[in-house]
Amino acid sequence: MSEARKAIGIRREDKNRWERRSPVTPEHTRAIVEGHGIDVVVQPSPIRVFTDDEYRAAGATVAEDLSRCDVVLGIKEMPSGFFRADGTYVFFSHTIKAQKYNMPMLARLAALGCRLIDYEKITDRDGRRLIFFGRHAGMAGMIDSLWALGRRLRHEGVPNPFERIEAAHRYRSIEDARSVIAEAGLDIADGALPAGLRPFICGFTGYGNVSQGAQEIFDLLPVETIRPDEVLGLAREGGGAGNVLYKAVFREEDMAAPADPKERFQLRDYYDHPARYASAFERYVPHLTVLMNCIYWDNRYPRLVTKESLRQLWRREGRPRLRVIGDVSCDVEGAVEATLKVTTPDDPVFVYDPEKDRAIDGWEGSGPVVLAVDNLPCELPREASQYFSDALARFIPALAREDYAAPFERCTLPDEIRKAVILWKGALTPDFLYLAGPMSGE
């Protein structure tokens, strides 16, 4: 008797109506079925950016039941009722920071004796992430921030070249968005930047995939790159060129400083002992027109922008230069403390009122406009899925063929995947034992 074919499942995304991405495209599905002899079972979806018929044409089976699949792939968190005993699931679990809201899901997986593999922890030997949507989060975040800037300035009665830009989800493709932004760039190159916006400085915190994606969009405009230490001087001089925008990328040493002025900044020490450091970023904030926050942050690290600093800035200047904060990282009251809530693609921004510490939906009001969409890549579903699937596809045959009945010590998954295993047969793996307390509610 021939051995049963291995099978992978692709779960339908249903967290919200905006989630149209897929971890595996029809193109890669065909390669998996025809090139590796692995069956692909896809749950039907009325909103997925790739249709059910596209998957059928690629050789997949479209069916609700994924129980025969050796491993199930998804993107966002899966509901606890979806899991079956002894199953293997790969998705962004949002548990590695011991996120309280997802601990019941993790406990359910453990109780059922499941295996959980998290894309966020799939890294190379240097710890660099290999499978991610960060670039597209940055791209969508930058498009939406430019859209918000155009609306805010129009509300202020300031004609501006950004008014033609729409939110990212309104474009059929990223190329359509690029074309419109490039047209706005031609206007700026011709001197269309209002004098009151000069110098126009956009600050990017961080230099990873998210920041690179945001910069990729911003660089469609006429841009001159300056160092962070040039921001203050350029702002003091006033004016600046009317046909160029300025870009500053802030690294760790620009954003934090040792609390002891006698010490010097050391990157390794900063990551190992963040309590020894204080924010050094707020001195730049009054001079930025747009701030794009693209860094990883947790509460061990100093904040970039505090509520109090914004309160003082608005009291001092009335209408400061800062118009938009594109909080791509979107940690509620995190690095940007003014991020009071998460928003959605159809209602993506609010004004943070620094005097009353409240969010006012839209772009009208006293305070900076804050973009805080927590799933920005879904605004570019086709391109984001293609990029993600390109990175994931090479690991799928190994995922399908692994012996999941064996103990974790005998796991033969590639090292990149093995280090991303949070649960194996219901037990936390050694690198994730710190989740035992939070998972049990301690």
C-alpha positions in Angstrom: 0.0 0.0 0.0 1.4 3.4 -0.9 2.0 6.0 1.8 -0.7 8.6 2.1 0.2 12.0 0.6 1.2 14.7 3.0 -1.1 17.7 3.1 -1.0 21.3 4.3 -4.0 23.4 5.1 -4.5 27.1 4.5 -6.9 28.6 6.9 -9.4 31.2 5.9 -8.6 34.6 7.6 -11.7 36.0 9.4 -10.4 38.3 12.2 -11.9 41.2 10.4 -13.3 42.2 6.9 -10.0 43.8 6.0 -7.9 40.7 6.3 -7.6 39.5 2.7 -4.0 38.1 2.8 -2.9 34.5 2.4 0.3 32.9 3.6 0.6 30.9 0.3 -0.2 32.2 -3.2 -1.8 30.1 -5.9 1.5 30.2 -7.8 3.4 28.6 -4.9 0.5 26.2 -4.3 1.0 24.8 -7.8 4.7 24.4 -7.1 3.9 22.5 -3.8 1.4 20.2 -5.4 3.2 19.5 -8.7 6.8 19.8 -7.6 6.7 18.1 -4.2 3.7 15.8 -4.3 2.1 17.5 -1.3 -1.7 18.2 -1.2 -2.9 21.7 -0.4 -6.4 22.1 1.2 -7.7 25.7 1.2 -10.6 26.9 3.2 -13.0 28.9 1.0 -13.1 32.6 1.5 -15.3 35.3 0.0 -12.7 38.1 0.8 -9.3 36.6 0.2 -7.4 38.5 -2.4 -6.9 35.2 -4.3 -10.1 33.5 -5.3 -11.1 30.0 -4.5 -11.0 29.3 -8.3 -7.4 30.5 -8.5 -6.5 27.9 -5.9 -8.5 25.2 -7.7 -6.7 26.0 -10.9 -3.4 25.6 -9.1 -4.3 22.1 -8.0 -5.6 22.8 -4.5 -8.7 21.3 -2.9 -11.1 23.9 -1.6 -12.8 22.6 1.5 -13.9 23.6 5.0 -12.4 20.6 6.7 -8.6 20.8 7.3 -8.5 17.8 9.6 -6.4 15.6 7.3 -3.7 18.3 7.0 -0.4 17.6 8.7 0.1 21.3 9.3 -2.2 24.3 9.0 -0.9 27.7 7.9 -2.6 31.0 8.7 -1.7 34.6 9.3 -3.5 36.2 12.2 -4.5 34.6 15.5 -6.7 31.5 15.2 -9.8 31.2 17.4 -9.5 28.6 20.2 -12.5 26.7 18.8 -10.6 26.0 15.6 -7.9 23.9 17.0 -8.0 20.1 17.1 -6.1 17.8 19.4 -2.5 17.0 18.3 -2.6 19.6 15.5 0.3 21.7 14.1 -0.3 25.4 13.5 1.8 28.1 12.0 0.7 31.7 12.4 1.5 35.1 14.1 0.4 34.1 17.6 1.3 37.4 19.3 2.3 35.5 22.4 6.1 36.0 22.6 5.8 39.1 24.8 3.4 37.2 27.0 0.5 39.3 25.6 -2.3 38.8 28.1 -5.1 38.7 25.6 -3.6 35.7 23.8 -2.6 33.6 26.8 -6.0 31.7 26.8 -5.4 30.7 23.1 -1.9 29.5 24.0 -3.2 27.5 27.0 -5.9 25.9 24.7 -3.2 24.8 22.3 -1.2 23.4 25.1 -4.2 21.5 26.6 -4.9 19.9 23.2 -1.3 18.7 22.8 -0.7 20.9 19.8 2.4 22.3 18.2 2.7 26.1 17.6 5.2 27.7 15.2 5.3 31.5 15.1 6.5 33.3 11.9 7.9 36.1 14.1 10.6 33.8 15.5 11.7 32.3 12.2 15.2 33.9 11.9 18.6 33.2 10.4 21.7 32.5 12.5 22.2 36.2 13.1 18.7 36.6 14.5 17.3 38.4 11.4 13.7 37.7 10.7 13.1 35.8 7.4 9.3 35.7 7.0 7.5 39.0 7.6 5.1 41.6 6.4 7.1 44.5 7.9 8.1 46.0 4.6 4.5 46.3 3.5 3.4 47.6 6.9 5.9 50.4 6.4 4.7 51.1 2.8 1.0 51.2 3.7 1.8 53.3 6.8 3.7 55.9 4.8 1.0 56.1 2.1 -1.7 56.5 4.8 0.4 59.1 6.6 0.8 61.2 3.5 -2.9 60.9 2.9 -3.6 62.1 6.4 -1.1 64.9 6.0 -3.0 66.1 2.9 -6.3 66.1 4.7 -4.9 67.8 7.8 -3.3 70.6 5.8 -6.5 71.1 3.7 -8.4 71.4 7.0 -6.0 74.1 8.0 -6.6 75.9 4.7 -3.2 75.1 3.4 -3.2 74.0 -0.3 -0.7 71.2 -0.6 0.6 68.6 -3.1 -0.4 65.7 -0.8 -4.1 66.2 -1.3 -4.2 63.9 -4.4 -2.9 60.9 -2.3 -5.5 58.4 -1.2 -5.3 55.8 1.6 -3.4 52.7 0.7 -6.4 50.4 0.6 -8.1 52.5 -2.1 -5.5 51.6 -4.7 -5.8 48.5 -6.8 -2.0 47.9 -6.6 1.1 49.4 -5.0 2.1 50.6 -8.5 -1.0 52.7 -8.7 -0.1 54.3 -5.4 3.5 54.8 -6.5 2.3 56.6 -9.6 0.1 59.1 -7.7 2.8 59.8 -5.1 5.4 60.3 -7.8 3.1 62.9 -9.4 2.9 64.7 -6.1 6.7 64.6 -6.1 6.8 66.4 -9.4 4.7 69.2 -8.0 7.0 69.5 -5.0 10.0 69.6 -7.4 8.3 72.4 -9.2 8.1 74.4 -5.9 4.6 73.5 -4.8 5.6 73.1 -1.1 4.0 76.0 0.9 6.4 78.3 2.6 4.9 77.5 6.0 5.9 73.9 5.7 9.6 74.6 5.1 11.8 72.9 6.1 9.6 69.8 5.7 11.4 67.1 7.8 10.1 63.5 8.0 11.7 61.5 10.8 11.9 57.6 10.7 12.7 55.8 13.9 14.5 52.6 13.2 16.2 51.1 10.2 14.7 47.6 9.8 12.2 46.2 7.4 9.3 48.4 8.5 11.4 51.6 8.2 12.8 50.6 4.9 9.3 50.0 3.5 8.2 53.4 4.7 11.3 55.1 3.3 10.8 53.3 -0.1 7.5 55.2 -0.5 8.8 58.5 0.9 11.7 58.4 -1.5 9.3 58.6 -4.4 9.2 62.3 -3.5 12.1 64.7 -4.0 14.1 63.9 -0.8 17.4 65.0 0.7 18.7 62.8 3.5 20.1 64.5 6.5 21.7 63.2 9.7 19.7 63.4 12.9 22.3 65.9 14.3 21.5 68.2 11.3 17.7 68.4 12.2 18.1 71.0 14.9 20.3 73.2 12.8 18.1 73.0 9.7 15.1 73.9 11.8 16.8 76.8 13.5 17.9 78.3 10.1 14.3 78.2 8.9 13.1 78.2 5.4 14.9 75.3 3.7 14.4 74.5 0.1 10.9 74.7 -1.4 11.4 71.9 -3.8 12.7 69.2 -1.6 11.7 67.2 1.5 14.2 66.2 4.2 14.5 62.7 5.6 16.2 61.8 8.9 16.6 58.2 10.0 17.1 57.8 13.8 19.1 54.9 15.2 19.2 53.7 18.8 22.0 56.2 19.8 19.8 59.0 18.4 16.8 58.0 20.4 18.2 57.2 23.8 21.1 58.4 26.0 22.7 57.1 29.2 20.9 58.4 32.3 24.3 59.1 33.7 25.8 61.9 31.6 29.3 60.6 32.4 28.6 57.4 30.5 28.6 56.9 26.7 26.0 55.1 24.6 26.7 51.4 24.0 24.3 49.5 21.9 24.7 46.1 23.6 24.4 47.7 27.0 21.2 49.5 25.9 19.5 46.3 24.9 20.7 44.4 27.9 20.1 47.2 30.5 17.5 49.7 29.0 16.7 51.0 32.5 20.1 52.7 32.4 18.9 54.9 29.5 16.5 57.8 29.0 14.8 59.1 25.9 16.8 61.6 23.9 14.3 61.8 21.1 11.9 64.5 22.3 14.3 67.3 21.4 13.7 66.4 17.7 9.9 66.2 17.8 9.1 69.9 17.6 11.1 70.1 14.3 9.5 67.2 12.5 6.5 67.6 10.1 5.9 63.9 10.0 7.1 61.2 12.4 7.1 57.6 11.3 7.5 55.3 14.2 8.9 52.0 13.0 10.7 50.4 16.0 10.2 47.4 18.1 9.3 48.5 21.6 8.3 47.1 25.0 7.9 48.7 28.4 11.5 48.1 29.3 12.6 50.9 27.0 12.2 54.6 27.2 9.3 56.2 25.3 10.0 58.2 22.2 7.1 60.7 22.6 5.3 61.2 25.9 1.9 62.8 26.5 3.5 65.4 28.7 6.0 66.5 26.0 3.1 66.9 23.5 1.1 68.9 26.1 4.0 71.2 26.7 4.7 71.6 23.0 1.1 72.5 22.1 0.9 75.0 25.1 4.2 76.6 24.0 3.6 76.9 20.3 -0.2 76.7 19.7 0.2 75.1 16.3 3.5 73.3 16.2 5.2 72.0 13.1 4.4 68.4 13.8 1.2 67.4 11.9 1.2 63.6 11.6 2.5 60.7 13.6 2.5 57.5 11.6 2.7 54.9 14.4 3.4 51.9 12.2 4.5 49.9 15.3 1.2 50.6 16.9 1.8 49.8 20.5 -1.1 51.4 22.5 0.4 54.0 24.8 3.8 52.6 24.0 6.8 54.2 22.3 4.3 56.9 21.2 2.3 57.4 24.4 -0.3 59.4 22.4 -1.4 56.2 20.6 -4.5 55.8 22.7 -6.2 53.2 20.6 -5.9 51.0 17.5 -7.7 52.1 14.3 -9.0 50.4 11.2 -8.3 51.0 7.4 -11.7 52.7 6.9 -11.2 55.0 10.0 -7.4 55.1 10.3 -6.6 58.3 12.1 -7.5 60.4 15.1 -6.3 63.7 16.6 -4.6 63.3 19.9 -5.8 66.2 22.1 -2.8 66.8 24.4 -4.7 69.1 26.8 -7.6 66.7 27.5 -5.7 63.4 26.8 -8.3 62.1 24.4 -8.6 60.8 20.8 -10.8 62.7 18.4 -11.6 60.6 15.3 -10.5 62.2 12.0 -8.0 64.9 11.3 -9.6 68.0 12.8 -8.7 69.3 16.2 -5.8 70.6 18.3 -3.0 68.1 18.4 -1.1 65.7 16.1 -2.9 63.4 13.7 -2.1 59.8 14.8 -2.2 56.8 12.4 -2.6 53.6 14.4 -3.8 50.8 12.1 -2.5 47.6 13.6 -2.7 45.4 10.5 -1.4 47.8 7.8 -0.2 45.1 5.4 -3.8 44.0 4.8 -4.2 47.3 2.9 -1.8 45.9 0.2 -3.0 42.3 0.3 -1.8 41.0 -3.1 1.7 42.4 -2.9 2.1 41.6 0.8 1.0 38.0 0.3 3.3 37.5 -2.7 6.3 38.8 -0.7 5.4 36.6 2.3 4.8 33.5 0.2 8.1 33.9 -1.6 9.9 33.7 1.7 7.8 30.9 3.2 7.5 28.6 0.3 11.0 27.0 0.6 10.1 25.8 4.1 6.7 24.2 3.3 8.0 20.7 2.1 9.9 20.3 5.4 6.9 21.4 7.4 4.6 19.0 5.7 7.0 16.0 6.0 8.1 16.4 9.6 7.4 13.6 12.0 5.3 15.4 14.5 4.8 12.3 16.7 8.6 12.4 17.6 9.8 14.2 20.7 11.1 17.7 20.2 14.7 16.6 20.7 14.4 14.6 17.5 12.7 17.4 15.5 14.3 17.5 12.0 12.8 20.9 10.9 15.3 23.4 9.5 17.1 25.4 12.2 15.3 28.5 11.1 11.9 26.9 11.8 12.9 24.8 14.8 13.8 27.9 16.8 10.3 29.3 16.1 8.5 26.3 17.7 6.8 27.6 20.9 4.8 24.5 21.7 5.6 20.9 20.8 3.0 18.3 21.7 1.5 20.8 24.1 4.7 21.6 26.0 6.6 24.8 25.9 10.0 24.4 24.2 13.2 25.5 26.1 13.4 29.0 24.6 9.8 29.8 25.6 9.5 28.4 29.1 9.1 32.0 30.4 5.6 31.8 29.1 4.6 29.1 31.6 3.5 31.6 34.3 1.5 34.0 32.0 -0.1 31.0 30.2 -1.4 29.6 33.5 -2.6 33.0 34.7 0.1 33.6 37.3 
